[in-house]
Amino acid sequence: MSKLKVFFNALKIVWREKVFKIWIAICTIGIIIGLLVGIGMTQLVLLVAVACMGWAMEIMNTAVETMMDIVHPFYSEKVKVVKDLYAAVPAFIYSAYVISWLILVLPSLIGKIF
């Protein structure tokens, strides 16, 4: 199976996740806002990179949760701990919000203050 086909299969699976759809919507809105306010190419590339990393992390999160469900299909406190420890996705998402606000909002705030 080609890597491209594997990638599209992963997207098909993760598309079922509500959080993934929300992340896509938020990233798309952020990039559109960036284009409308006229951010530079560097800032635009950073926004797109943050969006892509978030998508990749959400795919990894879905993979870990699916794997844990396959390994142990019934409720287990140990499986819950593994899933809870995979807090990299929420941590990254909060970091992405901060990065986005620094790129999109901070320059205009500084411009109004000074």
N, CA, C and O atoms as CSV, one atom per row, in Angstrom:
chain,resi,resn,atom,element,x,y,z
A,1,MET,N,N,0.852,-1.174,0.000
A,1,MET,CA,C,0.000,0.000,0.000
A,1,MET,C,C,0.904,1.245,0.000
A,1,MET,O,O,1.853,1.330,0.780
A,2,SER,N,N,0.607,2.183,-0.861
A,2,SER,CA,C,1.444,3.376,-0.957
A,2,SER,C,C,1.245,4.265,0.270
A,2,SER,O,O,0.211,4.214,0.934
A,3,LYS,N,N,2.254,5.073,0.549
A,3,LYS,CA,C,2.189,5.970,1.711
A,3,LYS,C,C,1.069,6.990,1.556
A,3,LYS,O,O,0.441,7.380,2.541
A,4,LEU,N,N,0.822,7.415,0.342
A,4,LEU,CA,C,-0.256,8.371,0.108
A,4,LEU,C,C,-1.610,7.745,0.421
A,4,LEU,O,O,-2.481,8.397,0.997
A,5,LYS,N,N,-1.784,6.490,0.044
A,5,LYS,CA,C,-3.034,5.796,0.328
A,5,LYS,C,C,-3.205,5.609,1.839
A,5,LYS,O,O,-4.308,5.765,2.361
A,6,VAL,N,N,-2.127,5.278,2.535
A,6,VAL,CA,C,-2.164,5.139,3.994
A,6,VAL,C,C,-2.559,6.472,4.628
A,6,VAL,O,O,-3.370,6.509,5.554
A,7,PHE,N,N,-1.986,7.557,4.129
A,7,PHE,CA,C,-2.302,8.892,4.645
A,7,PHE,C,C,-3.790,9.199,4.486
A,7,PHE,O,O,-4.430,9.670,5.426
A,8,PHE,N,N,-4.339,8.938,3.311
A,8,PHE,CA,C,-5.759,9.218,3.087
A,8,PHE,C,C,-6.660,8.296,3.910
A,8,PHE,O,O,-7.743,8.706,4.329
A,9,ASN,N,N,-6.227,7.065,4.143
A,9,ASN,CA,C,-6.982,6.186,5.032
A,9,ASN,C,C,-6.989,6.739,6.451
A,9,ASN,O,O,-8.015,6.700,7.130
A,10,ALA,N,N,-5.842,7.255,6.901
A,10,ALA,CA,C,-5.763,7.853,8.242
A,10,ALA,C,C,-6.687,9.065,8.339
A,10,ALA,O,O,-7.372,9.243,9.346
A,11,LEU,N,N,-6.707,9.894,7.302
A,11,LEU,CA,C,-7.598,11.057,7.307
A,11,LEU,C,C,-9.063,10.633,7.360
A,11,LEU,O,O,-9.879,11.258,8.037
A,12,LYS,N,N,-9.384,9.563,6.636
A,12,LYS,CA,C,-10.764,9.077,6.629
A,12,LYS,C,C,-11.177,8.624,8.031
A,12,LYS,O,O,-12.301,8.869,8.468
A,13,ILE,N,N,-10.260,7.967,8.721
A,13,ILE,CA,C,-10.551,7.486,10.079
A,13,ILE,C,C,-10.657,8.649,11.062
A,13,ILE,O,O,-11.595,8.705,11.858
A,14,VAL,N,N,-9.712,9.567,11.012
A,14,VAL,CA,C,-9.701,10.667,11.983
A,14,VAL,C,C,-10.811,11.674,11.697
A,14,VAL,O,O,-11.192,12.434,12.587
A,15,TRP,N,N,-11.333,11.693,10.483
A,15,TRP,CA,C,-12.422,12.622,10.138
A,15,TRP,C,C,-13.673,12.323,10.958
A,15,TRP,O,O,-14.535,13.189,11.107
A,16,ARG,N,N,-13.781,11.118,11.487
A,16,ARG,CA,C,-14.924,10.755,12.330
A,16,ARG,C,C,-14.866,11.456,13.687
A,16,ARG,O,O,-15.873,11.543,14.390
A,17,GLU,N,N,-13.683,11.955,14.050
A,17,GLU,CA,C,-13.495,12.597,15.351
A,17,GLU,C,C,-13.973,14.045,15.301
A,17,GLU,O,O,-13.546,14.813,14.439
A,18,LYS,N,N,-14.844,14.411,16.210
A,18,LYS,CA,C,-15.394,15.766,16.265
A,18,LYS,C,C,-14.285,16.797,16.492
A,18,LYS,O,O,-14.298,17.872,15.892
A,19,VAL,N,N,-13.331,16.464,17.359
A,19,VAL,CA,C,-12.247,17.398,17.683
A,19,VAL,C,C,-11.425,17.733,16.443
A,19,VAL,O,O,-10.981,18.869,16.278
A,20,PHE,N,N,-11.224,16.746,15.572
A,20,PHE,CA,C,-10.450,16.976,14.354
A,20,PHE,C,C,-11.159,17.980,13.452
A,20,PHE,O,O,-10.525,18.870,12.885
A,21,LYS,N,N,-12.466,17.833,13.323
A,21,LYS,CA,C,-13.239,18.763,12.493
A,21,LYS,C,C,-13.203,20.174,13.070
A,21,LYS,O,O,-13.100,21.152,12.330
A,22,ILE,N,N,-13.287,20.272,14.383
A,22,ILE,CA,C,-13.211,21.587,15.034
A,22,ILE,C,C,-11.841,22.212,14.792
A,22,ILE,O,O,-11.739,23.403,14.498
A,23,TRP,N,N,-10.790,21.405,14.916
A,23,TRP,CA,C,-9.426,21.903,14.696
A,23,TRP,C,C,-9.262,22.401,13.259
A,23,TRP,O,O,-8.657,23.449,13.033
A,24,ILE,N,N,-9.790,21.664,12.297
A,24,ILE,CA,C,-9.731,22.081,10.886
A,24,ILE,C,C,-10.438,23.427,10.723
A,24,ILE,O,O,-9.912,24.331,10.074
A,25,ALA,N,N,-11.628,23.560,11.311
A,25,ALA,CA,C,-12.397,24.808,11.188
A,25,ALA,C,C,-11.657,25.978,11.821
A,25,ALA,O,O,-11.569,27.050,11.222
A,26,ILE,N,N,-11.128,25.786,13.020
A,26,ILE,CA,C,-10.422,26.865,13.713
A,26,ILE,C,C,-9.181,27.281,12.937
A,26,ILE,O,O,-8.910,28.473,12.786
A,27,CYS,N,N,-8.435,26.311,12.449
A,27,CYS,CA,C,-7.213,26.625,11.684
A,27,CYS,C,C,-7.546,27.355,10.388
A,27,CYS,O,O,-6.862,28.306,10.009
A,28,THR,N,N,-8.582,26.913,9.724
A,28,THR,CA,C,-8.990,27.569,8.475
A,28,THR,C,C,-9.397,29.015,8.742
A,28,THR,O,O,-9.003,29.919,8.005
A,29,ILE,N,N,-10.180,29.233,9.788
A,29,ILE,CA,C,-10.590,30.598,10.145
A,29,ILE,C,C,-9.379,31.451,10.489
A,29,ILE,O,O,-9.289,32.601,10.060
A,30,GLY,N,N,-8.446,30.894,11.261
A,30,GLY,CA,C,-7.238,31.636,11.626
A,30,GLY,C,C,-6.409,32.030,10.416
A,30,GLY,O,O,-5.904,33.151,10.342
A,31,ILE,N,N,-6.268,31.118,9.476
A,31,ILE,CA,C,-5.485,31.417,8.269
A,31,ILE,C,C,-6.196,32.470,7.420
A,31,ILE,O,O,-5.548,33.363,6.875
A,32,ILE,N,N,-7.513,32.374,7.305
A,32,ILE,CA,C,-8.272,33.379,6.551
A,32,ILE,C,C,-8.149,34.750,7.210
A,32,ILE,O,O,-7.961,35.757,6.528
A,33,ILE,N,N,-8.256,34.785,8.540
A,33,ILE,CA,C,-8.085,36.062,9.251
A,33,ILE,C,C,-6.695,36.615,9.000
A,33,ILE,O,O,-6.530,37.813,8.767
A,34,GLY,N,N,-5.696,35.747,9.047
A,34,GLY,CA,C,-4.330,36.184,8.780
A,34,GLY,C,C,-4.185,36.789,7.396
A,34,GLY,O,O,-3.520,37.810,7.225
A,35,LEU,N,N,-4.802,36.165,6.417
A,35,LEU,CA,C,-4.742,36.704,5.054
A,35,LEU,C,C,-5.482,38.036,4.950
A,35,LEU,O,O,-5.036,38.947,4.252
A,36,LEU,N,N,-6.613,38.145,5.647
A,36,LEU,CA,C,-7.404,39.381,5.590
A,36,LEU,C,C,-6.702,40.558,6.271
A,36,LEU,O,O,-6.802,41.696,5.812
A,37,VAL,N,N,-5.998,40.279,7.359
A,37,VAL,CA,C,-5.305,41.381,8.055
A,37,VAL,C,C,-3.939,41.664,7.445
A,37,VAL,O,O,-3.267,42.620,7.833
A,38,GLY,N,N,-3.532,40.842,6.501
A,38,GLY,CA,C,-2.298,41.117,5.773
A,38,GLY,C,C,-1.028,40.738,6.499
A,38,GLY,O,O,-0.047,41.480,6.457
A,39,ILE,N,N,-1.025,39.586,7.171
A,39,ILE,CA,C,0.205,39.159,7.829
A,39,ILE,C,C,1.247,38.812,6.772
A,39,ILE,O,O,0.919,38.554,5.614
A,40,GLY,N,N,2.492,38.812,7.188
A,40,GLY,CA,C,3.576,38.515,6.270
A,40,GLY,C,C,3.664,37.028,5.948
A,40,GLY,O,O,2.988,36.200,6.560
A,41,MET,N,N,4.498,36.715,4.989
A,41,MET,CA,C,4.657,35.330,4.550
A,41,MET,C,C,5.197,34.452,5.675
A,41,MET,O,O,4.768,33.308,5.825
A,42,THR,N,N,6.130,34.971,6.465
A,42,THR,CA,C,6.695,34.193,7.572
A,42,THR,C,C,5.615,33.819,8.577
A,42,THR,O,O,5.534,32.671,9.014
A,43,GLN,N,N,4.787,34.792,8.941
A,43,GLN,CA,C,3.712,34.525,9.893
A,43,GLN,C,C,2.696,33.543,9.311
A,43,GLN,O,O,2.183,32.682,10.024
A,44,LEU,N,N,2.410,33.673,8.026
A,44,LEU,CA,C,1.473,32.758,7.372
A,44,LEU,C,C,2.020,31.332,7.387
A,44,LEU,O,O,1.286,30.381,7.658
A,45,VAL,N,N,3.296,31.191,7.097
A,45,VAL,CA,C,3.921,29.867,7.119
A,45,VAL,C,C,3.868,29.286,8.535
A,45,VAL,O,O,3.621,28.093,8.711
A,46,LEU,N,N,4.101,30.129,9.539
A,46,LEU,CA,C,4.009,29.650,10.923
A,46,LEU,C,C,2.599,29.181,11.265
A,46,LEU,O,O,2.430,28.142,11.903
A,47,LEU,N,N,1.590,29.934,10.849
A,47,LEU,CA,C,0.206,29.520,11.112
A,47,LEU,C,C,-0.116,28.188,10.440
A,47,LEU,O,O,-0.734,27.313,11.046
A,48,VAL,N,N,0.305,28.041,9.194
A,48,VAL,CA,C,0.039,26.786,8.473
A,48,VAL,C,C,0.807,25.628,9.123
A,48,VAL,O,O,0.281,24.521,9.235
A,49,ALA,N,N,2.049,25.882,9.551
A,49,ALA,CA,C,2.841,24.833,10.207
A,49,ALA,C,C,2.196,24.397,11.516
A,49,ALA,O,O,2.132,23.204,11.812
A,50,VAL,N,N,1.722,25.355,12.294
A,50,VAL,CA,C,1.044,25.024,13.554
A,50,VAL,C,C,-0.217,24.217,13.268
A,50,VAL,O,O,-0.506,23.249,13.972
A,51,ALA,N,N,-0.965,24.605,12.249
A,51,ALA,CA,C,-2.178,23.871,11.886
A,51,ALA,C,C,-1.840,22.437,11.494
A,51,ALA,O,O,-2.495,21.499,11.949
A,52,CYS,N,N,-0.834,22.263,10.665
A,52,CYS,CA,C,-0.456,20.917,10.219
A,52,CYS,C,C,0.041,20.059,11.378
A,52,CYS,O,O,-0.270,18.870,11.443
A,53,MET,N,N,0.806,20.646,12.289
A,53,MET,CA,C,1.270,19.883,13.451
A,53,MET,C,C,0.086,19.458,14.318
A,53,MET,O,O,0.063,18.347,14.849
A,54,GLY,N,N,-0.884,20.337,14.455
A,54,GLY,CA,C,-2.080,19.992,15.228
A,54,GLY,C,C,-2.844,18.845,14.591
A,54,GLY,O,O,-3.312,17.943,15.286
A,55,TRP,N,N,-2.970,18.878,13.276
A,55,TRP,CA,C,-3.658,17.790,12.567
A,55,TRP,C,C,-2.903,16.483,12.777
A,55,TRP,O,O,-3.511,15.445,13.041
A,56,ALA,N,N,-1.584,16.532,12.662
A,56,ALA,CA,C,-0.776,15.321,12.834
A,56,ALA,C,C,-0.905,14.776,14.257
A,56,ALA,O,O,-1.002,13.566,14.461
A,57,MET,N,N,-0.904,15.677,15.231
A,57,MET,CA,C,-1.030,15.223,16.618
A,57,MET,C,C,-2.407,14.614,16.879
A,57,MET,O,O,-2.526,13.650,17.635
A,58,GLU,N,N,-3.426,15.165,16.268
A,58,GLU,CA,C,-4.770,14.602,16.445
A,58,GLU,C,C,-4.843,13.212,15.820
A,58,GLU,O,O,-5.504,12.330,16.367
A,59,ILE,N,N,-4.182,13.001,14.690
A,59,ILE,CA,C,-4.123,11.674,14.071
A,59,ILE,C,C,-3.400,10.699,15.006
A,59,ILE,O,O,-3.846,9.567,15.194
A,60,MET,N,N,-2.276,11.147,15.594
A,60,MET,CA,C,-1.549,10.278,16.526
A,60,MET,C,C,-2.396,9.960,17.757
A,60,MET,O,O,-2.390,8.826,18.236
A,61,ASN,N,N,-3.119,10.944,18.267
A,61,ASN,CA,C,-3.977,10.733,19.422
A,61,ASN,C,C,-5.048,9.693,19.114
A,61,ASN,O,O,-5.309,8.804,19.925
A,62,THR,N,N,-5.659,9.804,17.952
A,62,THR,CA,C,-6.679,8.831,17.551
A,62,THR,C,C,-6.060,7.442,17.420
A,62,THR,O,O,-6.681,6.445,17.788
A,63,ALA,N,N,-4.840,7.376,16.896
A,63,ALA,CA,C,-4.160,6.086,16.752
A,63,ALA,C,C,-3.901,5.447,18.118
A,63,ALA,O,O,-4.127,4.251,18.298
A,64,VAL,N,N,-3.434,6.236,19.067
A,64,VAL,CA,C,-3.152,5.698,20.408
A,64,VAL,C,C,-4.442,5.223,21.067
A,64,VAL,O,O,-4.486,4.133,21.638
A,65,GLU,N,N,-5.489,6.036,20.989
A,65,GLU,CA,C,-6.755,5.644,21.615
A,65,GLU,C,C,-7.338,4.386,20.959
A,65,GLU,O,O,-7.848,3.505,21.651
A,66,THR,N,N,-7.263,4.306,19.641
A,66,THR,CA,C,-7.774,3.129,18.936
A,66,THR,C,C,-6.971,1.890,19.312
A,66,THR,O,O,-7.537,0.822,19.544
A,67,MET,N,N,-5.648,2.038,19.371
A,67,MET,CA,C,-4.795,0.916,19.731
A,67,MET,C,C,-5.112,0.433,21.148
A,67,MET,O,O,-5.180,-0.772,21.392
A,68,MET,N,N,-5.303,1.354,22.068
A,68,MET,CA,C,-5.617,0.968,23.438
A,68,MET,C,C,-6.980,0.274,23.515
A,68,MET,O,O,-7.157,-0.666,24.291
A,69,ASP,N,N,-7.932,0.734,22.716
A,69,ASP,CA,C,-9.245,0.087,22.691
A,69,ASP,C,C,-9.170,-1.332,22.121
A,69,ASP,O,O,-9.917,-2.215,22.543
A,70,ILE,N,N,-8.269,-1.542,21.165
A,70,ILE,CA,C,-8.096,-2.877,20.585
A,70,ILE,C,C,-7.402,-3.798,21.589
A,70,ILE,O,O,-7.810,-4.944,21.778
A,71,VAL,N,N,-6.356,-3.288,22.224
A,71,VAL,CA,C,-5.586,-4.095,23.175
A,71,VAL,C,C,-6.438,-4.464,24.387
A,71,VAL,O,O,-6.378,-5.587,24.886
A,72,HIS,N,N,-7.224,-3.509,24.846
A,72,HIS,CA,C,-8.050,-3.756,26.035
A,72,HIS,C,C,-9.426,-3.139,25.806
A,72,HIS,O,O,-9.654,-1.986,26.169
A,73,PRO,N,N,-10.352,-3.901,25.203
A,73,PRO,CA,C,-11.650,-3.334,24.805
A,73,PRO,C,C,-12.566,-2.944,25.967
A,73,PRO,O,O,-13.496,-2.160,25.779
A,74,PHE,N,N,-12.319,-3.475,27.153
A,74,PHE,CA,C,-13.170,-3.152,28.289
A,74,PHE,C,C,-12.511,-2.075,29.133
A,74,PHE,O,O,-11.305,-1.851,29.030
A,75,TYR,N,N,-13.292,-1.415,29.961
A,75,TYR,CA,C,-12.744,-0.338,30.785
A,75,TYR,C,C,-11.628,-0.865,31.670
A,75,TYR,O,O,-11.751,-1.914,32.303
A,76,SER,N,N,-10.562,-0.128,31.697
A,76,SER,CA,C,-9.423,-0.462,32.542
A,76,SER,C,C,-8.819,0.832,33.050
A,76,SER,O,O,-8.633,1.781,32.288
A,77,GLU,N,N,-8.519,0.866,34.310
A,77,GLU,CA,C,-7.895,2.055,34.897
A,77,GLU,C,C,-6.523,2.305,34.259
A,77,GLU,O,O,-6.125,3.456,34.080
A,78,LYS,N,N,-5.808,1.245,33.921
A,78,LYS,CA,C,-4.492,1.393,33.287
A,78,LYS,C,C,-4.616,2.001,31.892
A,78,LYS,O,O,-3.819,2.858,31.511
A,79,VAL,N,N,-5.611,1.560,31.135
A,79,VAL,CA,C,-5.838,2.136,29.803
A,79,VAL,C,C,-6.239,3.601,29.937
A,79,VAL,O,O,-5.805,4.438,29.145
A,80,LYS,N,N,-7.053,3.911,30.921
A,80,LYS,CA,C,-7.449,5.296,31.168
A,80,LYS,C,C,-6.227,6.160,31.448
A,80,LYS,O,O,-6.140,7.290,30.968
A,81,VAL,N,N,-5.291,5.636,32.218
A,81,VAL,CA,C,-4.065,6.381,32.534
A,81,VAL,C,C,-3.266,6.647,31.262
A,81,VAL,O,O,-2.772,7.755,31.053
A,82,VAL,N,N,-3.141,5.622,30.407
A,82,VAL,CA,C,-2.395,5.799,29.151
A,82,VAL,C,C,-3.056,6.874,28.289
A,82,VAL,O,O,-2.379,7.745,27.742
A,83,LYS,N,N,-4.385,6.806,28.172
A,83,LYS,CA,C,-5.099,7.791,27.359
A,83,LYS,C,C,-4.983,9.185,27.965
A,83,LYS,O,O,-4.823,10.166,27.239
A,84,ASP,N,N,-5.063,9.279,29.288
A,84,ASP,CA,C,-4.939,10.581,29.950
A,84,ASP,C,C,-3.533,11.153,29.819
A,84,ASP,O,O,-3.354,12.367,29.713
A,85,LEU,N,N,-2.539,10.272,29.828
A,85,LEU,CA,C,-1.159,10.744,29.706
A,85,LEU,C,C,-0.849,11.271,28.314
A,85,LEU,O,O,0.114,12.013,28.120
A,86,TYR,N,N,-1.664,10.886,27.356
A,86,TYR,CA,C,-1.452,11.396,26.010
A,86,TYR,C,C,-2.060,12.791,25.905
A,86,TYR,O,O,-2.872,13.080,25.026
A,87,ALA,N,N,-1.638,13.638,26.830
A,87,ALA,CA,C,-2.154,15.007,26.899
A,87,ALA,C,C,-1.356,15.943,25.999
A,87,ALA,O,O,-1.492,17.163,26.095
A,88,ALA,N,N,-0.537,15.388,25.137
A,88,ALA,CA,C,0.249,16.226,24.240
A,88,ALA,C,C,-0.646,17.020,23.294
A,88,ALA,O,O,-0.327,18.155,22.940
A,89,VAL,N,N,-1.744,16.434,22.891
A,89,VAL,CA,C,-2.627,17.116,21.944
A,89,VAL,C,C,-3.252,18.362,22.576
A,89,VAL,O,O,-3.140,19.442,21.995
A,90,PRO,N,N,-3.901,18.264,23.736
A,90,PRO,CA,C,-4.443,19.496,24.326
A,90,PRO,C,C,-3.361,20.512,24.654
A,90,PRO,O,O,-3.572,21.712,24.479
A,91,ALA,N,N,-2.201,20.053,25.128
A,91,ALA,CA,C,-1.110,20.982,25.430
A,91,ALA,C,C,-0.669,21.705,24.161
A,91,ALA,O,O,-0.427,22.912,24.183
A,92,PHE,N,N,-0.566,20.974,23.068
A,92,PHE,CA,C,-0.176,21.599,21.807
A,92,PHE,C,C,-1.238,22.573,21.327
A,92,PHE,O,O,-0.917,23.656,20.839
A,93,ILE,N,N,-2.504,22.191,21.464
A,93,ILE,CA,C,-3.580,23.058,20.988
A,93,ILE,C,C,-3.576,24.379,21.747
A,93,ILE,O,O,-3.751,25.438,21.143
A,94,TYR,N,N,-3.379,24.331,23.062
A,94,TYR,CA,C,-3.314,25.581,23.828
A,94,TYR,C,C,-2.107,26.414,23.402
A,94,TYR,O,O,-2.196,27.637,23.303
A,95,SER,N,N,-0.989,25.754,23.151
A,95,SER,CA,C,0.194,26.469,22.654
A,95,SER,C,C,-0.082,27.081,21.285
A,95,SER,O,O,0.350,28.198,21.002
A,96,ALA,N,N,-0.790,26.362,20.451
A,96,ALA,CA,C,-1.123,26.864,19.114
A,96,ALA,C,C,-2.010,28.106,19.206
A,96,ALA,O,O,-1.849,29.043,18.424
A,97,TYR,N,N,-2.940,28.113,20.153
A,97,TYR,CA,C,-3.780,29.305,20.344
A,97,TYR,C,C,-2.916,30.512,20.703
A,97,TYR,O,O,-3.110,31.604,20.169
A,98,VAL,N,N,-1.967,30.308,21.607
A,98,VAL,CA,C,-1.084,31.409,22.014
A,98,VAL,C,C,-0.266,31.895,20.821
A,98,VAL,O,O,-0.155,33.100,20.595
A,99,ILE,N,N,0.301,30.972,20.064
A,99,ILE,CA,C,1.094,31.345,18.883
A,99,ILE,C,C,0.229,32.114,17.890
A,99,ILE,O,O,0.656,33.135,17.351
A,100,SER,N,N,-0.975,31.629,17.649
A,100,SER,CA,C,-1.871,32.293,16.698
A,100,SER,C,C,-2.220,33.703,17.149
A,100,SER,O,O,-2.211,34.637,16.346
A,101,TRP,N,N,-2.525,33.857,18.420
A,101,TRP,CA,C,-2.852,35.197,18.925
A,101,TRP,C,C,-1.640,36.122,18.840
A,101,TRP,O,O,-1.784,37.307,18.536
A,102,LEU,N,N,-0.453,35.589,19.107
A,102,LEU,CA,C,0.752,36.417,18.983
A,102,LEU,C,C,0.943,36.891,17.549
A,102,LEU,O,O,1.368,38.023,17.319
A,103,ILE,N,N,0.636,36.046,16.601
A,103,ILE,CA,C,0.804,36.394,15.189
A,103,ILE,C,C,-0.315,37.316,14.711
A,103,ILE,O,O,-0.056,38.300,14.018
A,104,LEU,N,N,-1.556,37.001,15.078
A,104,LEU,CA,C,-2.704,37.717,14.517
A,104,LEU,C,C,-3.101,38.968,15.297
A,104,LEU,O,O,-3.520,39.952,14.688
A,105,VAL,N,N,-2.984,38.961,16.608
A,105,VAL,CA,C,-3.537,40.043,17.426
A,105,VAL,C,C,-2.468,40.977,17.967
A,105,VAL,O,O,-2.653,42.194,17.954
A,106,LEU,N,N,-1.378,40.446,18.432
A,106,LEU,CA,C,-0.362,41.275,19.091
A,106,LEU,C,C,0.146,42.423,18.220
A,106,LEU,O,O,0.258,43.540,18.726
A,107,PRO,N,N,0.459,42.213,16.944
A,107,PRO,CA,C,0.949,43.348,16.148
A,107,PRO,C,C,-0.046,44.512,16.081
A,107,PRO,O,O,0.361,45.672,16.140
A,108,SER,N,N,-1.328,44.218,15.959
A,108,SER,CA,C,-2.292,45.322,15.887
A,108,SER,C,C,-2.464,45.982,17.246
A,108,SER,O,O,-2.694,47.189,17.314
A,109,LEU,N,N,-2.359,45.222,18.325
A,109,LEU,CA,C,-2.434,45.826,19.657
A,109,LEU,C,C,-1.251,46.743,19.908
A,109,LEU,O,O,-1.410,47.840,20.444
A,110,ILE,N,N,-0.076,46.299,19.525
A,110,ILE,CA,C,1.122,47.119,19.711
A,110,ILE,C,C,1.006,48.384,18.870
A,110,ILE,O,O,1.396,49.465,19.312
A,111,GLY,N,N,0.469,48.250,17.652
A,111,GLY,CA,C,0.294,49.398,16.774
A,111,GLY,C,C,-0.660,50.432,17.359
A,111,GLY,O,O,-0.462,51.632,17.169
A,112,LYS,N,N,-1.692,49.981,18.069
A,112,LYS,CA,C,-2.668,50.899,18.679
A,112,LYS,C,C,-2.108,51.540,19.942
A,112,LYS,O,O,-2.427,52.687,20.256
A,113,ILE,N,N,-1.267,50.794,20.672
A,113,ILE,CA,C,-0.725,51.322,21.920
A,113,ILE,C,C,0.354,52.359,21.662
A,113,ILE,O,O,0.412,53.390,22.332
A,114,PHE,N,N,1.199,52.082,20.695
A,114,PHE,CA,C,2.335,52.993,20.450
A,114,PHE,C,C,2.056,53.828,19.254
A,114,PHE,O,O,2.882,54.659,18.876
